[in-house]
Amino acid sequence: MSETDKWWQIDKEEEIPITKMDVHICTICSKEFSSDRALNQHLRDKHGHEEEFKNKKGIMGPKQNGRIINYILGAFLFFFGLPFTLVPFMMLSDGVIDPDYPFESLFIIVFSIPFLMAGLFVQILGLKVIRGKAR
């Protein structure tokens, strides 16, 4: 066949790509990948390159190690502060506040407010420890 018979065929040199995709090549095994994410996953899975993924978004690495301790400590603090928060309500349910004795009742209310505030502080601290915001 002569060149004129193949007028509908395009030579390799004359081909024009419609979309040019970035090709990412593995430096170890020379495989080609269409995205950087696929190349990184290949490196991690096939070649064991973990150092790139250790601190990615806090999912893996040193931030994850103390998470269970934060949950336990935060729950302990939260439940430790709960009885102190409930002191005024326990006094009300006991009937300590009596309208016949207004000064004593006022003293009991004022006396119980620091317990309420300390209990709320410890509970908020426990919730911050659980969320990982207390450092």
DSSP file (Angstrom, degrees, kcal/mol; ACC not computed):
  #  RESIDUE AA STRUCTURE BP1 BP2  ACC     N-H-->O    O-->H-N    N-H-->O    O-->H-N    TCO  KAPPA ALPHA  PHI   PSI    X-CA   Y-CA   Z-CA
    1    1 A M              0   0    0      0, 0.0     2,-0.1     0, 0.0     5,-0.0   0.000 360.0 360.0 360.0 140.9    0.0    0.0    0.0
    2    2 A S    >>  -     0   0    0      1,-0.1     3,-0.8     0, 0.0     4,-0.6  -0.394 360.0-100.1 -92.6 174.5    1.2    3.4   -0.8
    3    3 A E  G >4 S+     0   0    0      1,-0.2     3,-0.6     2,-0.2    -1,-0.1   0.783 119.8  60.1 -65.8 -28.5    1.0    6.5    1.3
    4    4 A T  G >4 S+     0   0    0      1,-0.2     3,-0.8     2,-0.1    -1,-0.2   0.753  96.2  61.1 -73.9 -23.0   -2.0    7.8   -0.6
    5    5 A D  G <4 S+     0   0    0     -3,-0.8     3,-0.3     1,-0.2    -1,-0.2   0.734 103.2  51.7 -73.9 -21.3   -4.1    4.7    0.3
    6    6 A K  G X<  +     0   0    0     -4,-0.6     3,-1.0    -3,-0.6    -1,-0.2  -0.164  65.5 130.0-106.4  38.8   -3.8    5.5    4.0
    7    7 A W  T <  S+     0   0    0     -3,-0.8    -1,-0.2     1,-0.2    -2,-0.1   0.740  72.1  54.6 -66.6 -22.1   -5.0    9.1    3.8
    8    8 A W  T 3  S+     0   0    0     -3,-0.3     2,-0.3     2,-0.1    -1,-0.2   0.635  92.4  86.3 -86.3 -14.2   -7.5    8.5    6.7
    9    9 A Q  S <  S-     0   0    0     -3,-1.0     2,-0.5     1,-0.0    -3,-0.0  -0.650  70.8-141.5 -89.3 143.9   -4.9    7.2    9.1
   10   10 A I        -     0   0    0     -2,-0.3     5,-0.1     2,-0.0    -2,-0.1  -0.874  16.9-123.4-106.1 134.0   -2.9    9.6   11.3
   11   11 A D     >  -     0   0    0     -2,-0.5     4,-0.7     1,-0.1     3,-0.5  -0.330  24.6-113.7 -69.5 157.4    0.8    9.0   12.0
   12   12 A K  T >4 S+     0   0    0      1,-0.2     3,-0.7     2,-0.2    -1,-0.1   0.858 117.0  53.7 -60.6 -37.0    1.9    8.7   15.6
   13   13 A E  T 34 S+     0   0    0      1,-0.2    -1,-0.2     3,-0.0    -3,-0.0   0.806 108.7  49.3 -69.0 -28.8    3.9   11.9   15.3
   14   14 A E  T 34 S+     0   0    0     -3,-0.5    -1,-0.2     2,-0.1    -2,-0.2   0.542  82.1 118.4 -89.1  -7.7    0.9   13.8   14.0
   15   15 A E    <<  -     0   0    0     -3,-0.7    -3,-0.0    -4,-0.7    -4,-0.0  -0.370  48.1-159.8 -63.6 134.4   -1.5   12.7   16.8
   16   16 A I        -     0   0    0     -2,-0.1     2,-0.1     0, 0.0    -2,-0.1  -0.966  15.5-132.9-115.6 117.1   -2.8   15.5   18.9
   17   17 A P        -     0   0    0      0, 0.0     3,-0.2     0, 0.0     0, 0.0  -0.456   2.9-148.0 -71.1 140.9   -4.2   14.5   22.3
   18   18 A I  S    S+     0   0    0      1,-0.3     2,-0.4    -2,-0.1     0, 0.0   0.943  88.4  16.4 -71.7 -49.4   -7.6   15.9   23.2
   19   19 A T  S    S-     0   0    0     -3,-0.1     2,-0.8     2,-0.0    -1,-0.3  -0.993  74.9-144.8-125.6 132.4   -6.7   16.0   26.9
   20   20 A K        -     0   0    0     -2,-0.4     2,-0.3    -3,-0.2     0, 0.0  -0.857  19.2-160.4 -98.3 113.4   -3.2   15.8   28.2
   21   21 A M        -     0   0    0     -2,-0.8     2,-0.3     1,-0.0    14,-0.1  -0.698  21.8-114.3 -93.5 142.9   -3.2   13.9   31.5
   22   22 A D        -     0   0    0     -2,-0.3     2,-0.5    12,-0.2    -1,-0.0  -0.592  28.8-149.3 -72.4 133.6   -0.3   14.1   33.9
   23   23 A V        -     0   0    0     -2,-0.3     2,-0.5     9,-0.0    11,-0.2  -0.931   6.4-160.4-109.2 125.2    1.4   10.8   34.2
   24   24 A H  E     -A   33   0A   0      9,-3.1     9,-3.0    -2,-0.5     2,-0.4  -0.914  10.1-158.2-105.6 126.4    3.0   10.0   37.6
   25   25 A I  E     -A   32   0A   0     -2,-0.5     2,-0.3     7,-0.2     7,-0.2  -0.889  18.0-122.6-112.2 132.9    5.7    7.3   37.4
   26   26 A C     >  -     0   0    0      5,-2.7     4,-1.5    -2,-0.4    13,-0.0  -0.558  14.9-148.3 -70.0 129.3    6.9    5.2   40.3
   27   27 A T  T  4 S+     0   0    0     -2,-0.3    -1,-0.1     2,-0.2    -2,-0.0   0.648  93.0  46.0 -75.3 -14.3   10.6    5.6   40.8
   28   28 A I  T  4 S+     0   0    0      3,-0.1    -1,-0.2     1,-0.0    -2,-0.0   0.900 130.8  12.3 -94.2 -49.6   11.0    2.1   42.1
   29   29 A C  T  4 S-     0   0    0      2,-0.1    -2,-0.2     0, 0.0    -1,-0.0   0.388  92.3-124.8-114.3   3.0    9.0   -0.1   39.7
   30   30 A S     <  +     0   0    0     -4,-1.5     2,-0.2     1,-0.2    -3,-0.1   0.706  52.9 155.5  61.8  25.4    8.3    2.4   36.8
   31   31 A K        -     0   0    0      8,-0.0    -5,-2.7     1,-0.0     2,-0.4  -0.557  38.8-128.2 -77.6 148.8    4.5    1.9   36.9
   32   32 A E  E     -A   25   0A   0     -7,-0.2     2,-0.3    -2,-0.2    -7,-0.2  -0.817  24.6-173.3-102.5 139.2    2.5    4.8   35.5
   33   33 A F  E     -A   24   0A   0     -9,-3.0    -9,-3.1    -2,-0.4     3,-0.0  -0.951  26.2-139.6-130.9 150.9   -0.4    6.3   37.5
   34   34 A S  S    S+     0   0    0     -2,-0.3     2,-0.3   -11,-0.2   -12,-0.2   0.672  84.9  30.3 -84.0 -17.5   -3.0    9.0   36.5
   35   35 A S  S  > S-     0   0    0    -11,-0.1     4,-1.7     1,-0.1     5,-0.1  -0.950  72.9-122.4-140.6 160.6   -2.9   10.9   39.8
   36   36 A D  H  > S+     0   0    0     -2,-0.3     4,-2.5     1,-0.2     5,-0.2   0.848 112.9  57.4 -67.6 -34.8   -0.5   11.7   42.6
   37   37 A R  H  > S+     0   0    0      2,-0.2     4,-2.3     1,-0.2    -1,-0.2   0.902 105.9  48.8 -63.4 -41.8   -2.9   10.1   45.1
   38   38 A A  H  > S+     0   0    0      2,-0.2     4,-2.2     1,-0.2    -1,-0.2   0.895 111.3  50.6 -65.6 -39.3   -2.8    6.8   43.2
   39   39 A L  H  X S+     0   0    0     -4,-1.7     4,-2.7     2,-0.2    -2,-0.2   0.922 110.6  48.7 -64.1 -43.7    1.0    7.0   43.2
   40   40 A N  H  X S+     0   0    0     -4,-2.5     4,-2.2     1,-0.2    -2,-0.2   0.893 111.5  49.4 -63.9 -39.6    1.2    7.7   46.9
   41   41 A Q  H  X S+     0   0    0     -4,-2.3     4,-2.8     2,-0.2     5,-0.3   0.899 111.3  50.2 -65.6 -39.5   -1.2    4.8   47.7
   42   42 A H  H  X>S+     0   0    0     -4,-2.2     4,-3.0     2,-0.2     5,-0.8   0.929 110.3  49.6 -62.7 -45.7    0.9    2.5   45.5
   43   43 A L  H  X5S+     0   0    0     -4,-2.7     6,-1.6     1,-0.2     4,-1.0   0.905 114.7  44.9 -60.4 -41.2    4.1    3.6   47.2
   44   44 A R  H  X5S+     0   0    0     -4,-2.2     4,-0.6     4,-0.2    -2,-0.2   0.932 121.1  37.2 -68.5 -45.3    2.5    3.0   50.6
   45   45 A D  H  <5S+     0   0    0     -4,-2.8    -2,-0.2    -5,-0.2    -3,-0.2   0.908 129.0  27.7 -76.9 -42.6    1.0   -0.4   49.8
   46   46 A K  H  <5S+     0   0    0     -4,-3.0    -3,-0.2    -5,-0.3    -2,-0.1   0.816 132.7  28.0 -92.5 -33.0    3.6   -1.9   47.5
   47   47 A H  H  <<S-     0   0    0     -4,-1.0    -3,-0.2    -5,-0.8    -2,-0.1   0.493  97.9-121.9-113.2  -4.8    6.8   -0.4   48.7
   48   48 A G     <  +     0   0    0     -4,-0.6     2,-1.4    -5,-0.5    -4,-0.2   0.806  47.3 161.5  74.7  31.4    6.1    0.4   52.3
   49   49 A H        +     0   0    0     -6,-1.6     3,-0.2     1,-0.2    -1,-0.2  -0.695   5.4 155.9 -86.0  92.5    6.7    4.1   52.3
   50   50 A E    >>  +     0   0    0     -2,-1.4     3,-1.3     1,-0.2     4,-0.6   0.655  51.1  82.1 -91.3 -18.1    4.9    5.0   55.5
   51   51 A E  T 34 S+     0   0    0      1,-0.3     3,-0.5     2,-0.2     4,-0.3   0.784  87.8  56.1 -65.1 -25.6    6.7    8.2   56.4
   52   52 A E  T 34 S+     0   0    0     -3,-0.2    -1,-0.3     1,-0.2    -2,-0.1   0.751 112.9  41.2 -74.0 -22.0    4.6   10.3   54.0
   53   53 A F  T X4 S+     0   0    0     -3,-1.3     3,-0.8    -4,-0.2     7,-0.2   0.348  84.6  97.2-109.3   5.2    1.4    9.2   55.7
   54   54 A K  T 3< S+     0   0    0     -4,-0.6     6,-0.2    -3,-0.5    -1,-0.1   0.919  97.1  24.4 -64.6 -44.9    2.3    9.3   59.3
   55   55 A N  T 3  S+     0   0    0     -4,-0.3     2,-0.8    -3,-0.1     3,-0.5   0.015  81.1 142.9-112.4  28.4    0.9   12.7   60.2
   56   56 A K  S X  S-     0   0    0     -3,-0.8     3,-1.8     1,-0.3     4,-0.4  -0.611  87.5 -31.8 -78.1 109.1   -1.7   13.2   57.5
   57   57 A K  T 3  S-     0   0    0     -2,-0.8    -1,-0.3     1,-0.3    -2,-0.1   0.684 106.0 -75.2  57.7  23.4   -4.7   15.0   59.0
   58   58 A G  T 3  S+     0   0    0     -3,-0.5    -1,-0.3     2,-0.2    -2,-0.1   0.633 105.9 118.4  70.7  12.4   -4.1   13.4   62.4
   59   59 A I  S <  S+     0   0    0     -3,-1.8     2,-0.3    -6,-0.1    -2,-0.1   0.898  79.3  19.1 -77.6 -40.5   -5.5   10.1   61.3
   60   60 A M  S    S+     0   0    0     -4,-0.4     3,-0.4    -7,-0.2    -2,-0.2  -0.794  99.1  42.7-123.2 165.8   -2.3    8.2   61.9
   61   61 A G  S >> S-     0   0    0     -2,-0.3     3,-1.1     1,-0.2     4,-0.7  -0.556 104.4 -23.5 102.0-161.4    0.8    8.8   63.9
   62   62 A P  H 3> S+     0   0    0      0, 0.0     4,-0.7     0, 0.0     3,-0.4   0.743 124.3  64.2 -66.4 -25.0    1.6   10.2   67.4
   63   63 A K  H 34 S+     0   0    0     -3,-0.4     3,-0.2     1,-0.2    -2,-0.1   0.819 100.7  53.0 -67.4 -27.9   -1.7   12.1   67.8
   64   64 A Q  H X4 S+     0   0    0     -3,-1.1     3,-1.2     1,-0.2     4,-0.4   0.746  93.4  72.6 -78.4 -24.3   -3.7    8.9   67.7
   65   65 A N  H 3< S+     0   0    0     -4,-0.7     3,-0.4    -3,-0.4     4,-0.3   0.877 100.1  41.2 -64.0 -40.5   -1.7    7.1   70.4
   66   66 A G  T 3X S+     0   0    0     -4,-0.7     4,-2.0    -3,-0.2    -1,-0.3   0.315  86.4  99.6 -90.8   9.4   -3.1    9.1   73.4
   67   67 A R  H <> S+     0   0    0     -3,-1.2     4,-2.0     1,-0.2    -1,-0.2   0.908  81.5  47.6 -65.7 -44.1   -6.7    9.2   72.2
   68   68 A I  H  > S+     0   0    0     -4,-0.4     4,-2.2    -3,-0.4    -1,-0.2   0.867 111.1  52.6 -67.2 -35.1   -8.0    6.4   74.4
   69   69 A I  H  > S+     0   0    0     -4,-0.3     4,-2.8     2,-0.2     5,-0.3   0.892 107.4  52.5 -66.4 -38.7   -6.3    7.9   77.4
   70   70 A N  H  X S+     0   0    0     -4,-2.0     4,-2.7     1,-0.2     5,-0.2   0.909 109.2  49.6 -62.5 -41.5   -8.0   11.2   76.7
   71   71 A Y  H  X S+     0   0    0     -4,-2.0     4,-2.3     2,-0.2    -2,-0.2   0.928 114.1  44.1 -63.1 -44.9  -11.4    9.5   76.5
   72   72 A I  H  X S+     0   0    0     -4,-2.2     4,-2.3     2,-0.2    -2,-0.2   0.937 116.9  44.9 -67.3 -46.4  -10.9    7.7   79.8
   73   73 A L  H  X S+     0   0    0     -4,-2.8     4,-2.6     1,-0.2    -2,-0.2   0.906 114.1  50.1 -65.0 -41.3   -9.4   10.8   81.7
   74   74 A G  H  X S+     0   0    0     -4,-2.7     4,-2.5    -5,-0.3    -1,-0.2   0.901 111.0  48.1 -64.6 -41.3  -12.1   13.1   80.2
   75   75 A A  H  X S+     0   0    0     -4,-2.3     4,-2.6    -5,-0.2     5,-0.2   0.898 111.3  51.6 -65.6 -39.6  -14.9   10.7   81.3
   76   76 A F  H  X S+     0   0    0     -4,-2.3     4,-2.0     2,-0.2    -2,-0.2   0.941 112.3  45.3 -61.2 -46.9  -13.4   10.4   84.8
   77   77 A L  H  X S+     0   0    0     -4,-2.6     4,-2.1     2,-0.2    -2,-0.2   0.910 112.5  51.6 -63.6 -41.6  -13.2   14.2   85.1
   78   78 A F  H  X S+     0   0    0     -4,-2.5     4,-0.9     1,-0.2    -2,-0.2   0.944 115.3  40.0 -61.0 -48.6  -16.8   14.7   83.8
   79   79 A F  H  < S+     0   0    0     -4,-2.6    -1,-0.2     1,-0.2    -2,-0.2   0.747 111.6  58.2 -76.1 -22.0  -18.3   12.2   86.2
   80   80 A F  H  < S+     0   0    0     -4,-2.0     4,-0.5    -5,-0.2    -1,-0.2   0.882 109.3  44.9 -69.8 -37.7  -16.1   13.4   89.1
   81   81 A G  H  X S+     0   0    0     -4,-2.1     4,-2.0     1,-0.2    -2,-0.2   0.666  94.5  82.1 -78.5 -16.8  -17.5   16.9   88.7
   82   82 A L  H  X S+     0   0    0     -4,-0.9     4,-1.7     1,-0.2    -1,-0.2   0.905  89.3  48.0 -60.4 -46.9  -21.1   15.7   88.4
   83   83 A P  H  4 S+     0   0    0      0, 0.0     4,-0.4     0, 0.0    -1,-0.2   0.873 111.3  52.0 -63.3 -33.9  -21.8   15.3   92.1
   84   84 A F  H >4 S+     0   0    0     -4,-0.5     3,-0.8     1,-0.2    35,-0.2   0.881 108.8  50.6 -68.0 -36.1  -20.4   18.8   92.8
   85   85 A T  H 3< S+     0   0    0     -4,-2.0     4,-0.3     1,-0.2    -1,-0.2   0.844 110.5  50.1 -66.5 -32.5  -22.6   20.3   90.2
   86   86 A L  T 3X S+     0   0    0     -4,-1.7     4,-2.5     1,-0.2    -1,-0.2   0.449  80.4  99.5 -87.9  -0.4  -25.6   18.6   91.7
   87   87 A V  H <> S+     0   0    0     -3,-0.8     4,-2.2    -4,-0.4     5,-0.2   0.917  82.9  48.0 -55.1 -48.6  -25.0   19.8   95.3
   88   88 A P  H  > S+     0   0    0      0, 0.0     4,-2.1     0, 0.0    -1,-0.2   0.899 113.2  48.5 -61.5 -37.0  -27.5   22.7   95.2
   89   89 A F  H  > S+     0   0    0     -4,-0.3     4,-2.0     2,-0.2    -2,-0.2   0.864 109.8  51.5 -70.5 -34.5  -30.2   20.4   93.7
   90   90 A M  H  X S+     0   0    0     -4,-2.5     4,-1.2     2,-0.2    -1,-0.2   0.876 110.0  50.0 -68.2 -35.8  -29.5   17.7   96.4
   91   91 A M  H  X>S+     0   0    0     -4,-2.2     5,-1.7    -5,-0.2     4,-0.8   0.895 110.0  50.7 -67.9 -39.0  -29.9   20.4   99.1
   92   92 A L  H ><5S+     0   0    0     -4,-2.1     3,-0.6     1,-0.2    -2,-0.2   0.897 109.4  50.1 -64.4 -39.7  -33.2   21.6   97.5
   93   93 A S  H 3<5S+     0   0    0     -4,-2.0    -1,-0.2     1,-0.2    -2,-0.2   0.768 105.0  58.2 -72.8 -22.9  -34.5   18.1   97.4
   94   94 A D  H 3<5S-     0   0    0     -4,-1.2    -1,-0.2    -5,-0.1    -2,-0.2   0.698 110.8-120.1 -76.4 -19.0  -33.6   17.5  101.1
   95   95 A G  T <<5 +     0   0    0     -4,-0.8    -3,-0.2    -3,-0.6    -2,-0.1   0.743  68.1 139.1  85.8  23.8  -35.7   20.4  102.2
   96   96 A V      < +     0   0    0     -5,-1.7     2,-0.7     1,-0.1    -4,-0.1   0.849  54.6  76.8 -69.1 -34.2  -32.9   22.4  103.7
   97   97 A I        +     0   0    0     -6,-0.4    -1,-0.1    -5,-0.1     8,-0.0  -0.695  66.3 177.6 -83.8 114.9  -34.1   25.6  102.3
   98   98 A D    >   -     0   0    0     -2,-0.7     3,-1.4     3,-0.4     7,-0.3  -0.967  32.3-144.2-122.6 129.0  -37.1   26.7  104.5
   99   99 A P  T 3  S+     0   0    0      0, 0.0    -1,-0.1     0, 0.0    -2,-0.0   0.730  99.6  66.1 -64.7 -19.2  -39.0   29.9  104.0
  100  100 A D  T 3  S+     0   0    0      1,-0.3    -3,-0.0     2,-0.1     0, 0.0   0.753 105.7  43.5 -72.1 -22.2  -39.4   30.2  107.8
  101  101 A Y    <>  +     0   0    0     -3,-1.4     4,-2.1     1,-0.1    -3,-0.4  -0.740  69.3 168.7-121.7  80.7  -35.7   30.8  108.1
  102  102 A P  H  > S+     0   0    0      0, 0.0     4,-2.4     0, 0.0     5,-0.2   0.866  74.3  49.1 -67.9 -37.1  -34.7   33.2  105.3
  103  103 A F  H  > S+     0   0    0      2,-0.2     4,-2.3     1,-0.2     5,-0.1   0.905 113.6  46.0 -70.9 -40.1  -31.1   34.0  106.4
  104  104 A E  H  > S+     0   0    0      2,-0.2     4,-2.2     1,-0.2    -1,-0.2   0.890 113.3  50.5 -66.5 -38.6  -30.2   30.3  106.9
  105  105 A S  H  X S+     0   0    0     -4,-2.1     4,-2.1    -7,-0.3    -2,-0.2   0.910 110.4  49.2 -65.3 -41.5  -31.8   29.5  103.6
  106  106 A L  H  X S+     0   0    0     -4,-2.4     4,-2.6     1,-0.2     5,-0.2   0.902 109.9  52.2 -63.4 -41.0  -29.8   32.3  101.9
  107  107 A F  H  X S+     0   0    0     -4,-2.3     4,-2.7     1,-0.2    -2,-0.2   0.910 109.1  49.8 -61.0 -42.4  -26.6   31.1  103.5
  108  108 A I  H  X S+     0   0    0     -4,-2.2     4,-1.7     2,-0.2    -1,-0.2   0.895 111.7  48.5 -64.7 -39.8  -27.2   27.5  102.2
  109  109 A I  H  X S+     0   0    0     -4,-2.1     4,-1.0     2,-0.2    -2,-0.2   0.939 115.1  43.5 -65.6 -46.2  -27.8   28.9   98.7
  110  110 A V  H  < S+     0   0    0     -4,-2.6     3,-0.4     1,-0.2    -2,-0.2   0.870 112.2  54.9 -66.3 -36.3  -24.7   31.0   98.8
  111  111 A F  H  < S+     0   0    0     -4,-2.7     4,-0.5    -5,-0.2    -1,-0.2   0.846 108.4  48.3 -64.5 -34.3  -22.7   28.1  100.3
  112  112 A S  H  X S+     0   0    0     -4,-1.7     4,-2.0     1,-0.2    -1,-0.2   0.671  91.7  79.0 -84.1 -16.0  -23.7   25.7   97.5
  113  113 A I  H  X S+     0   0    0     -4,-1.0     4,-2.6    -3,-0.4     5,-0.2   0.905  90.4  52.1 -62.9 -43.2  -22.8   28.1   94.6
  114  114 A P  H  > S+     0   0    0      0, 0.0     4,-2.7     0, 0.0    -1,-0.2   0.871 108.8  52.3 -61.2 -33.2  -19.0   27.4   94.7
  115  115 A F  H  > S+     0   0    0     -4,-0.5     4,-2.5     2,-0.2    -2,-0.2   0.924 110.2  48.1 -64.8 -42.9  -19.7   23.7   94.6
  116  116 A L  H  X S+     0   0    0     -4,-2.0     4,-2.3     2,-0.2    -1,-0.2   0.935 114.1  46.1 -61.0 -47.3  -21.9   24.2   91.5
  117  117 A M  H  X S+     0   0    0     -4,-2.6     4,-2.3     2,-0.2    -2,-0.2   0.906 113.5  48.0 -65.9 -42.1  -19.2   26.4   89.8
  118  118 A A  H  X S+     0   0    0     -4,-2.7     4,-2.4    -5,-0.2    -1,-0.2   0.910 112.0  50.4 -65.2 -41.2  -16.3   24.0   90.7
  119  119 A G  H  X S+     0   0    0     -4,-2.5     4,-2.2   -35,-0.2    -2,-0.2   0.911 111.2  48.0 -63.1 -42.2  -18.3   21.0   89.4
  120  120 A L  H  X S+     0   0    0     -4,-2.3     4,-2.6     2,-0.2     5,-0.2   0.890 110.6  52.6 -64.9 -38.7  -19.2   22.8   86.1
  121  121 A F  H  X S+     0   0    0     -4,-2.3     4,-2.4     2,-0.2    -2,-0.2   0.930 110.8  46.0 -61.8 -45.7  -15.5   23.8   85.7
  122  122 A V  H  X S+     0   0    0     -4,-2.4     4,-2.3     2,-0.2    -1,-0.2   0.880 113.1  50.5 -66.5 -37.1  -14.3   20.2   86.2
  123  123 A Q  H  X S+     0   0    0     -4,-2.2     4,-2.2     2,-0.2    -2,-0.2   0.920 111.0  47.7 -67.0 -42.7  -17.0   18.9   83.8
  124  124 A I  H  X S+     0   0    0     -4,-2.6     4,-2.2     2,-0.2    -2,-0.2   0.900 111.5  51.6 -64.0 -39.6  -16.1   21.4   81.1
  125  125 A L  H  X S+     0   0    0     -4,-2.4     4,-2.2    -5,-0.2    -2,-0.2   0.909 108.9  51.1 -61.8 -41.9  -12.4   20.5   81.6
  126  126 A G  H  X S+     0   0    0     -4,-2.3     4,-2.0     1,-0.2    -2,-0.2   0.894 109.6  49.6 -62.8 -40.4  -13.4   16.8   81.1
  127  127 A L  H  X S+     0   0    0     -4,-2.2     4,-2.2     1,-0.2    -1,-0.2   0.876 110.0  51.3 -66.9 -36.4  -15.2   17.6   77.9
  128  128 A K  H  X>S+     0   0    0     -4,-2.2     5,-2.4     2,-0.2     4,-0.9   0.888 108.8  51.0 -66.7 -37.7  -12.2   19.5   76.6
  129  129 A V  H  <5S+     0   0    0     -4,-2.2     3,-0.4     3,-0.2    -2,-0.2   0.899 109.3  50.9 -65.5 -39.7   -9.9   16.6   77.4
  130  130 A I  H  <5S+     0   0    0     -4,-2.0    -2,-0.2     1,-0.2    -1,-0.2   0.922 112.7  45.5 -63.0 -43.2  -12.3   14.3   75.5
  131  131 A R  H  <5S-     0   0    0     -4,-2.2    -1,-0.2    -5,-0.1    -2,-0.2   0.611 113.5-120.4 -77.1 -10.5  -12.3   16.6   72.5
  132  132 A G  T  <5S+     0   0    0     -4,-0.9    -3,-0.2    -3,-0.4    -4,-0.1   0.702  80.8 116.3  82.7  20.2   -8.5   16.9   72.7
  133  133 A K      < +     0   0    0     -5,-2.4     2,-0.7    -6,-0.2    -4,-0.2   0.551  48.3  89.1 -99.0  -9.4   -8.6   20.7   73.2
  134  134 A A              0   0    0     -6,-0.9    -2,-0.0     1,-0.2    -1,-0.0  -0.808 360.0 360.0 -94.4 113.2   -7.0   20.9   76.7
  135  135 A R              0   0    0     -2,-0.7    -1,-0.2     0, 0.0    -2,-0.0   0.320 360.0 360.0-131.6 360.0   -3.3   21.1   76.5
